[in-house]
C-alpha cells in the first residue's frame, strides 16, 4: 500500500515569476536499432507498410517551470515523460530546441546513476556529491545525515556492486536531497524502498517545497501527484496536451 500524502500546505513557498526551467521547442527522436524478423519483413511487405526505424519521443515541447513550483509529468507508457525529465537533467540532449536552467540541479533519475560499482557507498557519496556540485567540505558536513537518511549504515563501506536496487535508490536519494538543489528532479518517488522510507522521502520533499525549491516529478501515482504538485503536464505521444490544474490534468489523462 502506498503512503498517503496531504495536499500542498499553506506554509509551502508560493511560486514566483522567476523562471528556473525553460524548455523551448524540444524534439527528441530515437533510432530503433533492432533486427526485424523474417515474419515481420514478410508481413510488412504484404501490407505494403514500411517498418518504423525511429521513434519520436518528444515532439516540439514547450514548458516553463517557475521558482517554487512542483510540476508533475504524467502520461501513459511511451508518452515521453521520463525522456523529458532526462532531457531537463542533461542525461539526454534534444535533437532540436533547447533547455535552459537556473541554479543547481539534482535528482533521482535512474537506479545508481553516477555511482561507480567498484567503489564503496562511502566513496560514492563523495563522488556523487561532487558530481552534483558539492565541495568536499560540504559533503563531509552532511555525510552523517546522508548515511542516516539512507538507513544503510552497516553497508556504507561495502562496494555498491553488491547493493540491491533498493539500497542504490536509498543512497542516491539521500545524496540528492542533501545537496540542497535549486531544481530537484525525481522519477517515481514511490519506487524508493518500503512504505516507511517512502513516507520519509515524501516528508523530505515537503521540506524542500517549503524551502522554495523547484521540482519536476514523474510518477504513475496520480493521487500522490495531485496532492503534491502545484500543476501537472499531460504528455501524449511526445506532445504536451495539457498544462494546468492537477485535478484537471488527471481527468484529461483518464479521458484518453
Buried (B, 14 or more C-beta within 10 A) or exposed (E): EEBEBEEBEEEBBEBEEEBBBBBBEBBBBEEEEEEEEEEEEEEBEEEEEEEEEEBBBBBBBEBBBBBBBBBBBBBEEBBBBBBBBBBBBEBBEBEEBEBEBBBBBBBBBBBBBBBBEEBBBBBBBBBBBBBBBBEEEBBEEBBEEBBEBBBBEEBBEBBBEEBEEBBBBBBBBBBBBBBBBBBBBBBBBBBBBEEEBBBBBBEBBBEBBBEBBBBBBBBBBBEBBBBBBBBBBBBBBBBBBBBEBBEBBBEBBEEE
